[in-house]
Structures are given as structure tokens and as C-alpha cells.
Amino acid sequence: MLRFEEDAITDPAAVRLQLEQQPGITHVACIHSETTTGLFNPIETIGAICAEFGKHLS
């Protein structure tokens, strides 16, 4: 499981590395917008990485 602080944007490179190192992962969940801070995670980039590895993004 990857965790990021609520005031930090999810790092797509960390997602990629986790998927490379843990091939048994089948699903990825990511919050698109953290309403308290107003930050938006790069969901399009994360989605493309998930598609590249054949993983389901929720």
C-alpha cells in the first residue's frame, strides 16, 4: 500500500515502481481530489500507468 500525505500529490513514479515490484496487485484506488486542500491527483497519468500494467483503477 502506498500512502501520501493529504497535502501531497500522488507521485505517478511511485505508483509505477509499486506495480513493477508487486506484480500480484490487481486493482489500484486513488482519490482524485482532496477537498480539504483542493489538490488534484494526476489521475490521467496514474490511469495510463495502470492500463500499461493491465491493472484496474478505481
NORHUVEN-V881629 format. One record per residue. RES is the residue in one letter. PHI is phi in degrees with one decimal (none if undefined). BURIAL is b if it has 16 or more other C-alpha atoms within 10 Angstrom, else e. D_FIRST is the distance of its C-alpha to the first C-alpha in Angstrom with 1 decimal. Layout:
res = {RES	RES}
phi = {PHI	PHI}
burial = {BURIAL	BURIAL}
d_first = {D_FIRST	D_FIRST}
This chain:
res = {M	L	R	F	E	E	D	A	I	T	D	P	A	A	V	R	L	Q	L	E	Q	Q	P	G	I	T	H	V	A	C	I	H	S	E	T	T	T	G	L	F	N	P	I	E	T	I	G	A	I	C	A	E	F	G	K	H	L	S}
phi = {none	-101.0	-127.2	-126.6	-60.6	-65.8	-104.1	-122.8	-78.6	-60.8	-88.0	-57.0	-64.0	-69.0	-64.1	-58.2	-61.8	-61.8	-68.1	-66.8	-84.9	-126.5	-64.3	-77.2	-64.9	-112.6	-133.7	-126.5	-116.4	-147.4	-78.3	-74.3	-132.8	-93.9	-66.8	-66.1	-95.8	81.5	-79.8	-117.5	-78.6	-75.6	-62.6	-65.5	-67.8	-64.1	-61.9	-65.4	-65.1	-61.0	-62.4	-59.2	-95.3	70.3	-106.5	-88.4	-103.7	-114.8}
burial = {e	e	e	e	e	e	e	e	e	b	e	b	e	e	b	b	e	e	b	e	e	e	e	e	e	e	e	e	e	e	e	e	e	e	e	e	e	e	e	e	b	b	b	e	e	b	b	e	b	b	e	e	e	e	b	e	b	e}
d_first = {0.0	3.8	6.5	10.1	13.3	15.2	17.9	16.0	15.7	12.5	13.3	13.9	14.4	10.9	9.8	12.7	11.9	8.5	10.6	13.4	11.9	10.2	13.1	12.4	9.9	12.4	11.2	9.5	10.0	11.2	13.8	16.9	18.8	18.3	21.8	22.3	22.1	23.1	20.5	19.7	16.6	17.9	17.1	19.9	18.5	14.9	16.8	19.0	16.3	14.9	18.5	19.2	16.7	17.8	14.7	15.2	14.2	14.5}
